Amino acid sequence: MNITHATETAATGTGGAAAIPPTRNEHLKWIFSLLCAAVILAVCVVAGLPRPACWFFSLTVLAICLWGFSLLPDGLVAVMLPMGYILSGVGTPAQVLSPWTKPMGWMILGGLMTGLVLQHTGLARRIALWALHVTGSSFRRLLWGILLAGFIIAPLMPTSTGKCILLGIICIGICDAMGFKARSREASTLLMAGYLAVAGPRMGLYTGAGEVTLNLQMLATAGVHVSWLEYFLQNFAPSVVYSVLSIVVLRLVMRPRSTVDARVWVEEQYAGLGPMSLREKKALALFAVLAVLMMTDKWHGINIGWIMMVVGFVGFLPGFDLVDGKKFATLNLTSVLFIVGCMSIGAAAQATGMDKSIARAVLPLLQGKGELGTVIASFFSGAGLNFLLTPVAAVSTFTVPLAEIAKALGINPLAPAYAFMLGLDQYVLPYEYAAFLYMFSTGYINFKDMVLVFAWRALMALIALILVFYPFWKLTGAA
């Protein structure tokens, strides 16, 4: 998948190099993508579908192909997709552009702003090093320290790639200090632990990552509403088990042999931070307020998107002085455009009635499978779609139909939607998720080791779904 929405400098307006002419392979991908869209359009017309529905499926398939082949930046495709829906008559601007009036985009922007506060004040690095400081210095304890850092940072920095960058820098620092060569067993283990410390904890928090939040926002458009606290109570404990088991799988598969004591490096780095500064204390207090407001959203009724925006804004105000106002220009807003643009798929599906049509078409395949069978099928759907779509695009396209299917079966839509998200967290190849690709691109992870670890982790996730997640969801009212 193209990760330009997360990392490319073009998103900040820098660069200026001449465009690289497309290769023969890219020309073939363009031809294939356009042919797929044309064939889908023809099939829909022959099948007698209404004109808006025909164009909906054709344009959506074209966007999926462009994303899958990385022919254009993800954000650009996501922004132009609703334009295509409008111009082809799939829906009115009020219908197709409705996601732009909803809190999701503002929540992502607020998350970028609060993440900037966390990084610019140095609080994020202090938290990560503190976690390593308190968990010990052996290689085994380092892995648990990295996971602890991930859990602490998870609610404070809602962008997965930002968290991976932070933990990746620390993990690489440990590798360099301990003499672990790039792609060695020890280096691969540390960097994969850094990614797992981001991936697992994010599953237990409403604002853990953009795709998790989007999944819940898409459920809301289908009439299924979940508050921050409700999601926390239903998913945080299972996410802890899932994260711990992920580290266990990593250790069992990799079996790192290092007996190096990293205490000297950890203590030097932690001591080098000095006493907590006034700016860090202000930031910590601000995030404490944010945490309280998110956990009590069910009672005060203020949407988390507005809360994130206000808290992020406060960090720029005189008197707080947590972030220089000029830093706002460095925010990569492409991620906001990408996520909100993708949401137009769900809006267009609802405008044409295709969300319910898809649900009716799939319904016979799931009838008689029972609630657990539907949950498992949802998990496999998410895992399979990872090979074709980014998690955001997959959630935008399939969460609403999945909720409609669950309703038609008389099942609580939350469990299938949660299982679908868990399936989307299963990766084998790095291109499947931007944050995962970033960690692999550091050059410290051995490819074969990575594939083996995450294949076993996917099997563990399926077992955990049946034995941990689903029973817990039944206990907490999500199933």
Secondary structure, 3 states (H helix, E strand, C coil): CCCHHHHCHHHHCCCCCCCCCCCHHHHHHHHHHHHHHHHHHHHHHHCCCCHHHHHHHHHHHHHHHHHHHCCCCHHHHHHHHHHHHHHCCCCCHHHHCHHHHCHHHHHHHHHHHHHHHHHHCCHHHHHHHHHHHHHCCCHHHHHHHHHHHHHHHCCCCCCHHHHHHHHHHHHHHHHHHHCCCCCCHHHHHHHHHHHHHHHHHHCCCCCCCHHHHHHHHHHHHCCCCCCHHHHHHHHHHHHHHHHHHHHHHHHHHHCCCCCCCCHHHHHHHHHHCCCCCHHHHHHHHHHHHHHHHHHCHHHHCCCHHHHHHHHHHHCCCCCCCCCCHHHHHHCCCHHHHHHHHHHHHHHHHHHHCHHHHHHHHHHHHHCCCHHHHHHHHHHHHHHHHCCCCCHHHHHHHHHHHHHHHHHHCCCCCHHHHHHHHHHHCCCCCHHHCHHHHHHHHCCCCCHHHHHHHHHHHHHHHHHHHHHHHHHHHHHHCCC
